[in-house]
Protein backbone atom coordinates (compact mmCIF):
# COMPACT_ATOMS: atom_id res chain seq x y z
CA UNK A 1 0.00 0.00 0.00
CA UNK A 2 1.20 3.52 -0.81
CA UNK A 3 1.01 5.86 2.19
CA UNK A 4 2.10 9.04 0.41
CA UNK A 5 1.38 10.77 -2.88
CA UNK A 6 3.05 9.13 -5.87
CA UNK A 7 2.88 11.12 -9.13
CA UNK A 8 1.01 9.31 -11.86
CA UNK A 9 2.78 7.58 -14.71
CA UNK A 10 2.31 9.21 -18.08
CA UNK A 11 -0.28 7.76 -20.46
CA UNK A 12 0.63 4.89 -22.73
CA UNK A 13 -0.29 6.43 -26.06
CA UNK A 14 -1.38 3.18 -27.68
CA UNK A 15 -3.66 2.39 -24.75
CA UNK A 16 -5.27 5.84 -24.69
CA UNK A 17 -5.91 5.77 -28.42
CA UNK A 18 -7.39 2.25 -28.25
CA UNK A 19 -9.75 3.35 -25.47
CA UNK A 20 -10.82 6.41 -27.48
CA UNK A 21 -11.57 4.27 -30.56
CA UNK A 22 -13.43 1.70 -28.50
CA UNK A 23 -15.66 4.29 -26.85
CA UNK A 24 -16.59 5.88 -30.18
CA UNK A 25 -17.29 2.51 -31.81
CA UNK A 26 -19.34 0.86 -29.08
CA UNK A 27 -20.84 3.65 -26.98
CA UNK A 28 -21.14 6.83 -29.00
CA UNK A 29 -19.75 10.36 -29.19
CA UNK A 30 -17.93 11.71 -26.13
CA UNK A 31 -19.80 14.67 -24.64
CA UNK A 32 -16.95 15.81 -22.38
CA UNK A 33 -14.11 14.45 -20.24
CA UNK A 34 -13.30 14.90 -16.55
CA UNK A 35 -9.53 15.32 -16.77
CA UNK A 36 -7.28 14.76 -13.77
CA UNK A 37 -4.49 17.27 -13.32
CA UNK A 38 -2.62 16.04 -10.23
CA UNK A 39 -2.95 12.27 -10.00
CA UNK A 40 -1.87 9.64 -7.48
CA UNK A 41 -0.21 6.61 -9.14
CA UNK A 42 -2.40 6.68 -12.25
CA UNK A 43 -4.25 9.53 -13.91
CA UNK A 44 -7.88 8.39 -14.08
CA UNK A 45 -9.86 10.47 -16.55
CA UNK A 46 -13.59 9.88 -16.94
CA UNK A 47 -15.18 10.09 -20.38
CA UNK A 48 -18.86 11.03 -20.49
CA UNK A 49 -20.72 9.65 -23.50
CA UNK A 50 -23.86 11.55 -24.46
CA UNK A 51 -27.24 9.81 -24.58
CA UNK A 52 -28.19 8.43 -27.98
CA UNK A 53 -31.38 7.00 -29.39
CA UNK A 54 -29.94 3.52 -28.99
CA UNK A 55 -28.52 4.22 -25.52
CA UNK A 56 -30.80 6.89 -23.94
CA UNK A 57 -28.60 7.45 -20.90
CA UNK A 58 -25.09 8.73 -20.18
CA UNK A 59 -22.18 6.31 -20.09
CA UNK A 60 -19.13 7.05 -17.92
CA UNK A 61 -15.89 5.24 -18.83
CA UNK A 62 -12.47 5.54 -17.21
CA UNK A 63 -9.24 6.00 -19.13
CA UNK A 64 -6.01 5.66 -17.19
CA UNK A 65 -6.47 2.70 -14.87
CA UNK A 66 -4.71 0.60 -17.52
CA UNK A 67 -1.59 2.81 -17.54
CA UNK A 68 -0.16 0.27 -15.07
CA UNK A 69 -0.80 -3.49 -15.02
CA UNK A 70 -2.55 -4.95 -12.01
CA UNK A 71 -0.78 -7.58 -9.91
CA UNK A 72 -2.63 -10.68 -11.10
CA UNK A 73 -1.62 -13.94 -9.38
CA UNK A 74 -0.28 -16.80 -11.47
CA UNK A 75 -2.96 -19.15 -12.70
CA UNK A 76 -5.56 -16.46 -13.38
CA UNK A 77 -6.23 -16.23 -17.10
CA UNK A 78 -7.30 -12.58 -17.15
CA UNK A 79 -5.77 -9.42 -18.52
CA UNK A 80 -3.73 -7.38 -16.02
CA UNK A 81 -5.20 -4.26 -17.66
CA UNK A 82 -8.68 -2.96 -16.91
CA UNK A 83 -10.93 0.08 -17.18
CA UNK A 84 -14.29 0.71 -15.53
CA UNK A 85 -17.69 2.04 -16.55
CA UNK A 86 -21.22 2.69 -15.37
CA UNK A 87 -24.29 4.37 -16.82
CA UNK A 88 -26.37 7.21 -15.39
CA UNK A 89 -29.94 8.26 -16.23
CA UNK A 90 -30.00 11.03 -18.84
CA UNK A 91 -31.41 13.48 -16.28
CA UNK A 92 -28.68 12.83 -13.70
CA UNK A 93 -27.24 16.26 -12.76
CA UNK A 94 -23.67 16.28 -14.06
CA UNK A 95 -21.68 19.51 -14.06
CA UNK A 96 -18.70 19.87 -16.36
CA UNK A 97 -17.07 22.04 -13.69
CA UNK A 98 -17.56 19.60 -10.85
CA UNK A 99 -14.82 19.29 -8.27
CA UNK A 100 -15.78 15.65 -7.61
CA UNK A 101 -15.95 16.32 -3.88
CA UNK A 102 -18.49 19.06 -3.22
CA UNK A 103 -21.65 17.89 -4.95
CA UNK A 104 -23.45 14.82 -3.52
CA UNK A 105 -24.53 13.83 -7.04
CA UNK A 106 -20.87 13.36 -8.02
CA UNK A 107 -20.47 10.15 -6.05
CA UNK A 108 -20.56 7.83 -9.11
CA UNK A 109 -17.52 9.68 -10.49
CA UNK A 110 -15.69 9.38 -7.19
CA UNK A 111 -16.40 5.65 -7.04
CA UNK A 112 -15.06 5.08 -10.55
CA UNK A 113 -11.83 6.86 -9.63
CA UNK A 114 -11.47 5.17 -6.23
CA UNK A 115 -11.94 1.66 -7.58
CA UNK A 116 -9.68 2.35 -10.58
CA UNK A 117 -6.84 3.28 -8.21
CA UNK A 118 -7.44 0.50 -5.69
CA UNK A 119 -5.40 -2.32 -7.32
CA UNK A 120 -2.45 0.03 -7.86
CA UNK A 121 -2.57 1.39 -4.30
CA UNK A 122 -2.60 -2.06 -2.73
CA UNK A 123 -0.55 -4.07 -5.22
CA UNK A 124 -3.47 -6.34 -6.03
CA UNK A 125 -6.05 -6.90 -8.77
CA UNK A 126 -9.77 -6.67 -9.29
CA UNK A 127 -11.91 -8.55 -11.77
CA UNK A 128 -15.41 -9.78 -12.45
CA UNK A 129 -17.55 -10.27 -9.31
CA UNK A 130 -15.07 -8.66 -6.95
CA UNK A 131 -16.93 -6.42 -4.51
CA UNK A 132 -15.61 -3.22 -2.94
CA UNK A 133 -17.36 -1.84 0.16
CA UNK A 134 -17.27 1.88 0.88
CA UNK A 135 -15.13 1.77 4.01
CA UNK A 136 -15.15 -0.48 7.07
CA UNK A 137 -17.85 -0.43 8.23
CA UNK A 138 -19.32 0.43 4.83
CA UNK A 139 -21.09 3.78 4.61
CA UNK A 140 -23.46 5.23 1.98
CA UNK A 141 -21.67 7.08 -0.81
CA UNK A 142 -23.86 10.14 -0.24
CA UNK A 143 -26.57 11.22 2.18
CA UNK A 144 -29.33 10.61 -0.36
CA UNK A 145 -28.23 7.18 -1.62
CA UNK A 146 -28.64 3.75 0.01
CA UNK A 147 -25.64 2.21 -1.75
CA UNK A 148 -22.62 1.28 0.38
CA UNK A 149 -20.43 -0.63 -2.05
CA UNK A 150 -20.04 -1.85 -5.62
CA UNK A 151 -19.50 -5.10 -7.46
CA UNK A 152 -17.59 -5.42 -10.74
CA UNK A 153 -19.58 -7.28 -13.40
CA UNK A 154 -19.62 -7.93 -17.14
CA UNK A 155 -21.56 -5.26 -19.03
CA UNK A 156 -25.05 -6.36 -20.07
CA UNK A 157 -26.24 -3.45 -22.24
CA UNK A 158 -23.60 -3.96 -24.94
CA UNK A 159 -22.65 -6.76 -27.35
CA UNK A 160 -19.99 -9.15 -26.02
CA UNK A 161 -17.24 -7.65 -28.20
CA UNK A 162 -17.57 -4.34 -26.33
CA UNK A 163 -16.36 -5.97 -23.11
CA UNK A 164 -12.72 -6.03 -24.23
CA UNK A 165 -10.59 -3.22 -25.66
CA UNK A 166 -7.99 -4.44 -28.18
CA UNK A 167 -4.77 -2.47 -27.91
CA UNK A 168 -2.69 -4.39 -30.44
CA UNK A 169 0.12 -6.90 -30.17
CA UNK A 170 -2.18 -9.26 -28.31
CA UNK A 171 -2.70 -6.84 -25.41
CA UNK A 172 -6.29 -6.42 -24.28
CA UNK A 173 -8.00 -4.26 -21.66
CA UNK A 174 -11.01 -5.63 -19.78
CA UNK A 175 -13.84 -3.10 -19.56
CA UNK A 176 -15.82 -3.88 -16.41
CA UNK A 177 -19.07 -2.44 -15.11
CA UNK A 178 -19.54 -1.11 -11.58
CA UNK A 179 -22.92 -1.88 -10.02
CA UNK A 180 -23.71 -0.11 -6.72
CA UNK A 181 -25.08 -2.41 -4.02
CA UNK A 182 -27.30 -2.11 -0.96
CA UNK A 183 -25.81 -3.32 2.36
CA UNK A 184 -28.02 -6.43 2.25
CA UNK A 185 -26.75 -7.29 -1.23
CA UNK A 186 -23.13 -6.95 -0.12
CA UNK A 187 -23.94 -9.27 2.78
CA UNK A 188 -25.26 -11.88 0.33
CA UNK A 189 -21.94 -11.81 -1.53
CA UNK A 190 -19.89 -12.06 1.68
CA UNK A 191 -22.01 -14.70 3.40
CA UNK A 192 -23.31 -16.81 0.52
CA UNK A 193 -20.94 -16.17 -2.36
CA UNK A 194 -20.94 -14.90 -5.91
CA UNK A 195 -23.61 -17.24 -7.31
CA UNK A 196 -26.09 -16.07 -4.66
CA UNK A 197 -25.40 -12.42 -5.52
CA UNK A 198 -25.85 -13.14 -9.24
CA UNK A 199 -29.27 -14.65 -8.44
CA UNK A 200 -30.19 -11.53 -6.47
CA UNK A 201 -29.16 -9.16 -9.27
CA UNK A 202 -30.85 -11.30 -11.93
CA UNK A 203 -34.07 -11.27 -9.92
CA UNK A 204 -34.04 -7.48 -9.92
CA UNK A 205 -32.82 -7.28 -13.55
CA UNK A 206 -30.01 -5.05 -12.30
CA UNK A 207 -27.56 -3.82 -14.96
CA UNK A 208 -24.81 -1.23 -15.28
CA UNK A 209 -27.48 1.49 -15.65
CA UNK A 210 -27.73 3.02 -12.18
CA UNK A 211 -31.28 3.15 -10.84
CA UNK A 212 -30.83 5.56 -7.92
CA UNK A 213 -34.09 4.57 -6.16
CA UNK A 214 -34.08 0.86 -6.81
CA UNK A 215 -34.89 -1.37 -3.82
CA UNK A 216 -32.63 -4.04 -2.42
CA UNK A 217 -33.34 -7.41 -4.02
CA UNK A 218 -31.65 -9.40 -1.25
C-alpha positions in Angstrom: 0.0 0.0 0.0 1.2 3.5 -0.8 1.0 5.9 2.2 2.1 9.0 0.4 1.4 10.8 -2.9 3.1 9.1 -5.9 2.9 11.1 -9.1 1.0 9.3 -11.9 2.8 7.6 -14.7 2.3 9.2 -18.1 -0.3 7.8 -20.5 0.6 4.9 -22.7 -0.3 6.4 -26.1 -1.4 3.2 -27.7 -3.7 2.4 -24.7 -5.3 5.8 -24.7 -5.9 5.8 -28.4 -7.4 2.3 -28.3 -9.7 3.3 -25.5 -10.8 6.4 -27.5 -11.6 4.3 -30.6 -13.4 1.7 -28.5 -15.7 4.3 -26.9 -16.6 5.9 -30.2 -17.3 2.5 -31.8 -19.3 0.9 -29.1 -20.8 3.6 -27.0 -21.1 6.8 -29.0 -19.7 10.4 -29.2 -17.9 11.7 -26.1 -19.8 14.7 -24.6 -16.9 15.8 -22.4 -14.1 14.5 -20.2 -13.3 14.9 -16.6 -9.5 15.3 -16.8 -7.3 14.8 -13.8 -4.5 17.3 -13.3 -2.6 16.0 -10.2 -3.0 12.3 -10.0 -1.9 9.6 -7.5 -0.2 6.6 -9.1 -2.4 6.7 -12.2 -4.3 9.5 -13.9 -7.9 8.4 -14.1 -9.9 10.5 -16.6 -13.6 9.9 -16.9 -15.2 10.1 -20.4 -18.9 11.0 -20.5 -20.7 9.7 -23.5 -23.9 11.5 -24.5 -27.2 9.8 -24.6 -28.2 8.4 -28.0 -31.4 7.0 -29.4 -29.9 3.5 -29.0 -28.5 4.2 -25.5 -30.8 6.9 -23.9 -28.6 7.4 -20.9 -25.1 8.7 -20.2 -22.2 6.3 -20.1 -19.1 7.1 -17.9 -15.9 5.2 -18.8 -12.5 5.5 -17.2 -9.2 6.0 -19.1 -6.0 5.7 -17.2 -6.5 2.7 -14.9 -4.7 0.6 -17.5 -1.6 2.8 -17.5 -0.2 0.3 -15.1 -0.8 -3.5 -15.0 -2.6 -5.0 -12.0 -0.8 -7.6 -9.9 -2.6 -10.7 -11.1 -1.6 -13.9 -9.4 -0.3 -16.8 -11.5 -3.0 -19.2 -12.7 -5.6 -16.5 -13.4 -6.2 -16.2 -17.1 -7.3 -12.6 -17.2 -5.8 -9.4 -18.5 -3.7 -7.4 -16.0 -5.2 -4.3 -17.7 -8.7 -3.0 -16.9 -10.9 0.1 -17.2 -14.3 0.7 -15.5 -17.7 2.0 -16.5 -21.2 2.7 -15.4 -24.3 4.4 -16.8 -26.4 7.2 -15.4 -29.9 8.3 -16.2 -30.0 11.0 -18.8 -31.4 13.5 -16.3 -28.7 12.8 -13.7 -27.2 16.3 -12.8 -23.7 16.3 -14.1 -21.7 19.5 -14.1 -18.7 19.9 -16.4 -17.1 22.0 -13.7 -17.6 19.6 -10.8 -14.8 19.3 -8.3 -15.8 15.7 -7.6 -15.9 16.3 -3.9 -18.5 19.1 -3.2 -21.6 17.9 -4.9 -23.5 14.8 -3.5 -24.5 13.8 -7.0 -20.9 13.4 -8.0 -20.5 10.1 -6.0 -20.6 7.8 -9.1 -17.5 9.7 -10.5 -15.7 9.4 -7.2 -16.4 5.7 -7.0 -15.1 5.1 -10.5 -11.8 6.9 -9.6 -11.5 5.2 -6.2 -11.9 1.7 -7.6 -9.7 2.4 -10.6 -6.8 3.3 -8.2 -7.4 0.5 -5.7 -5.4 -2.3 -7.3 -2.5 0.0 -7.9 -2.6 1.4 -4.3 -2.6 -2.1 -2.7 -0.5 -4.1 -5.2 -3.5 -6.3 -6.0 -6.0 -6.9 -8.8 -9.8 -6.7 -9.3 -11.9 -8.5 -11.8 -15.4 -9.8 -12.5 -17.5 -10.3 -9.3 -15.1 -8.7 -6.9 -16.9 -6.4 -4.5 -15.6 -3.2 -2.9 -17.4 -1.8 0.2 -17.3 1.9 0.9 -15.1 1.8 4.0 -15.2 -0.5 7.1 -17.9 -0.4 8.2 -19.3 0.4 4.8 -21.1 3.8 4.6 -23.5 5.2 2.0 -21.7 7.1 -0.8 -23.9 10.1 -0.2 -26.6 11.2 2.2 -29.3 10.6 -0.4 -28.2 7.2 -1.6 -28.6 3.7 0.0 -25.6 2.2 -1.7 -22.6 1.3 0.4 -20.4 -0.6 -2.1 -20.0 -1.9 -5.6 -19.5 -5.1 -7.5 -17.6 -5.4 -10.7 -19.6 -7.3 -13.4 -19.6 -7.9 -17.1 -21.6 -5.3 -19.0 -25.1 -6.4 -20.1 -26.2 -3.5 -22.2 -23.6 -4.0 -24.9 -22.7 -6.8 -27.3 -20.0 -9.2 -26.0 -17.2 -7.7 -28.2 -17.6 -4.3 -26.3 -16.4 -6.0 -23.1 -12.7 -6.0 -24.2 -10.6 -3.2 -25.7 -8.0 -4.4 -28.2 -4.8 -2.5 -27.9 -2.7 -4.4 -30.4 0.1 -6.9 -30.2 -2.2 -9.3 -28.3 -2.7 -6.8 -25.4 -6.3 -6.4 -24.3 -8.0 -4.3 -21.7 -11.0 -5.6 -19.8 -13.8 -3.1 -19.6 -15.8 -3.9 -16.4 -19.1 -2.4 -15.1 -19.5 -1.1 -11.6 -22.9 -1.9 -10.0 -23.7 -0.1 -6.7 -25.1 -2.4 -4.0 -27.3 -2.1 -1.0 -25.8 -3.3 2.4 -28.0 -6.4 2.2 -26.8 -7.3 -1.2 -23.1 -7.0 -0.1 -23.9 -9.3 2.8 -25.3 -11.9 0.3 -21.9 -11.8 -1.5 -19.9 -12.1 1.7 -22.0 -14.7 3.4 -23.3 -16.8 0.5 -20.9 -16.2 -2.4 -20.9 -14.9 -5.9 -23.6 -17.2 -7.3 -26.1 -16.1 -4.7 -25.4 -12.4 -5.5 -25.8 -13.1 -9.2 -29.3 -14.6 -8.4 -30.2 -11.5 -6.5 -29.2 -9.2 -9.3 -30.9 -11.3 -11.9 -34.1 -11.3 -9.9 -34.0 -7.5 -9.9 -32.8 -7.3 -13.5 -30.0 -5.1 -12.3 -27.6 -3.8 -15.0 -24.8 -1.2 -15.3 -27.5 1.5 -15.7 -27.7 3.0 -12.2 -31.3 3.2 -10.8 -30.8 5.6 -7.9 -34.1 4.6 -6.2 -34.1 0.9 -6.8 -34.9 -1.4 -3.8 -32.6 -4.0 -2.4 -33.3 -7.4 -4.0 -31.6 -9.4 -1.2 
